[in-house]
Amino acid sequence: MNNNQKSIYSALAANLLIALTKFIAGSFTNSSSMISEGIHSTVDTANQLLILYGIKRSKKAPDQSHPFGYGKELYFWSFIVSILIFGLGGALSIYQGVAHMMEPEIMKDPFWNYIVLVLSLIFEGTSFIIAVRAFNQTRNGMRWWDAIVKSKDPSSFLVVFEDGAAVAGLIIVMILMWFSHSLQIPELDGLASVIVGLLLVFVSFILARESRSLLMGEGIASETRDKITRLAEKDAAVVKVKNILSTYQSPEEVILMLIIDLEEHLDTEEITEATQRIRTDIKNEFKFVRFVIIQPE
């Protein structure tokens, strides 16, 4: 089990433990924001199960119907997760909050709400720290946003965003719940629910953006293309690399096609040997390149 999967399992356990308690506390105290937090934790639990399912499906071996494997399953399920965060998490929380602001109910004693929120903050905070540490190991010194944009594994930053949003949401709910109860302004409880919903909508857009890009056939980075070009052009048989086409099948599998100019004097056997050398050199240097197709011109 890699670090990304460990962070997903830790987040799954945390959300499963606290979702039910949030719903119970919210129903007893008439707190819209607590119900919203319960929805949030339930959606997060479902999301982590879907990502784990996507990881499992993406590991299936290639077959006749999918000769390049099932790696894109992970990108598909990541996109589904972004839709769930938006629809079930964000939109429902906003609806719940607006409804509570339009027809506010005086909150009962929020003592148990605070107990649940503090425990949730501990669980979510622990899960968030684990997720951040796992993601830091994949960043290789890059800045956070650059690492997210360049990452080809949505599972590596999904839990960071989910747990980060959860921790921020819990703090917002605690603050506005205290003001709502102390000042007897029940609308503030609904406002907390709306803010949590907007936070989830923001997270869903980021995840959807990255997953869509990978589903649409995102290729290798320009600096990687340059390295492959230099590597191929070192071969004595190569005049010039004319074009490089690539697409990610999974976070660890790339299909690569090179269109190259070869020396004119080469015969068929020499061309075959040259393409085999280039293919071997690229695979040895870049372990994530699974398939290399070379088109001589």
Residue pairs with C-beta under 8 A, 6 or more apart in sequence:
1 9
3 133
3 134
3 137
3 138
4 134
4 138
4 153
4 155
4 156
4 159
5 52
5 55
5 155
6 130
6 134
7 127
7 130
7 131
7 133
7 134
7 135
7 159
7 160
8 48
8 51
8 52
8 155
8 158
8 159
9 48
9 52
10 126
10 127
10 130
10 131
11 44
11 48
11 127
11 130
11 131
11 159
11 162
11 163
12 45
12 48
12 49
12 52
13 127
14 123
14 124
14 126
14 127
14 163
15 41
15 42
15 44
15 45
15 48
15 124
15 166
16 45
17 123
18 41
18 116
18 119
18 120
18 123
18 124
19 38
19 41
19 42
19 45
20 38
21 116
21 119
21 120
22 34
22 35
22 37
22 38
22 41
22 116
22 120
23 34
23 35
23 38
25 31
25 34
25 112
25 113
25 115
25 116
26 32
26 33
26 34
26 35
26 37
26 38
26 113
27 35
28 108
28 112
29 107
29 108
29 109
29 110
29 112
29 113
30 105
30 106
30 107
30 108
31 107
31 110
31 113
31 177
31 189
32 96
32 97
32 99
32 100
32 105
32 189
32 190
32 192
32 193
33 97
33 173
33 176
33 177
33 189
33 190
33 192
33 193
33 196
34 113
34 116
34 117
34 173
34 177
35 96
35 193
36 92
36 93
36 96
36 97
36 173
36 192
36 193
36 196
36 197
37 117
37 120
37 169
37 170
37 173
37 196
39 88
39 89
39 92
39 93
39 96
40 89
40 93
40 166
40 169
40 196
40 200
41 120
41 166
42 88
43 84
43 85
43 88
43 89
43 200
44 89
44 162
44 166
46 84
46 88
47 81
47 84
47 85
47 158
47 162
48 159
48 162
50 77
50 80
50 81
50 84
51 74
51 77
51 78
51 81
51 154
51 155
51 158
53 77
54 73
54 74
54 75
54 76
54 77
54 78
54 155
55 74
55 155
57 70
57 73
57 74
57 77
58 69
58 70
58 71
58 72
58 73
58 74
58 250
59 70
60 66
60 69
60 70
60 73
61 69
62 68
62 69
62 70
68 249
68 253
68 255
68 290
68 291
69 249
69 250
69 253
69 290
71 248
71 249
71 250
71 251
71 252
71 253
72 214
72 215
72 249
72 250
74 153
74 154
74 155
74 250
74 251
75 154
75 211
75 214
75 215
76 211
76 215
78 154
78 155
78 158
78 207
78 210
78 211
78 214
79 207
79 208
79 211
79 212
79 215
81 158
81 207
81 211
82 204
82 205
82 207
82 208
82 211
83 204
83 208
85 162
85 200
85 201
85 203
85 204
85 207
86 200
86 201
86 204
86 205
86 208
89 197
89 200
89 204
90 197
90 198
90 199
90 200
90 201
90 204
91 197
91 201
92 197
93 193
93 194
93 196
93 197
93 200
94 193
94 194
94 197
94 198
94 201
95 197
96 190
96 193
96 197
97 190
97 191
97 192
97 193
97 194
97 195
97 196
97 197
98 190
98 194
99 190
100 186
100 187
100 189
100 190
100 193
101 187
101 190
101 191
101 194
104 186
104 187
104 189
104 190
105 186
106 184
106 186
107 177
107 180
107 181
107 186
107 189
110 177
110 178
110 181
113 177
114 174
114 177
117 170
117 173
117 174
117 177
120 166
120 170
121 167
121 170
121 171
121 174
124 163
124 166
124 167
124 170
125 167
127 159
127 163
128 160
128 163
128 164
128 166
128 167
131 159
131 160
131 163
132 160
134 156
134 159
135 147
135 156
135 157
135 160
138 147
138 151
138 153
138 156
139 147
140 147
142 150
147 157
148 157
148 206
148 210
149 210
150 221
151 157
151 210
151 251
152 214
152 218
152 248
152 250
152 251
153 251
154 207
154 210
154 211
154 214
156 251
157 210
158 207
161 203
161 206
161 207
162 203
165 199
165 200
165 202
165 203
168 199
169 195
169 196
169 199
169 200
172 192
172 195
172 196
172 199
173 192
173 193
173 196
175 192
176 188
176 189
176 191
176 192
176 195
177 188
177 189
177 192
179 185
179 188
180 186
180 187
180 188
180 189
180 192
214 248
217 247
217 248
218 247
218 248
219 225
219 245
219 246
219 247
219 248
220 228
220 244
220 246
220 248
220 254
220 256
224 286
225 244
225 246
227 285
227 286
228 241
228 244
228 256
228 258
228 282
228 286
229 241
229 244
231 278
231 281
231 282
231 285
232 238
232 241
232 258
232 260
232 278
232 281
232 282
233 240
233 241
235 274
235 277
235 278
235 281
236 263
237 262
237 263
237 266
237 270
237 271
237 274
237 277
238 260
238 261
238 262
238 263
238 274
238 278
239 260
239 261
239 262
239 263
240 260
240 261
241 258
241 259
241 260
241 261
242 259
242 260
242 261
242 297
243 258
243 259
244 256
244 257
244 258
244 259
245 256
245 257
245 259
246 254
246 255
246 256
246 257
247 254
247 255
248 254
249 255
249 290
252 288
253 288
253 290
254 286
254 288
254 289
254 290
254 291
255 290
255 291
255 293
256 282
256 289
256 291
256 292
256 293
257 292
257 293
257 294
257 295
258 278
258 292
258 293
258 294
258 295
259 295
259 297
260 278
260 294
260 295
260 296
260 297
261 296
261 297
262 271
262 274
262 296
262 297
266 274
271 296
274 296
275 294
275 296
278 292
278 294
279 292
279 294
282 289
282 292
283 289
283 292
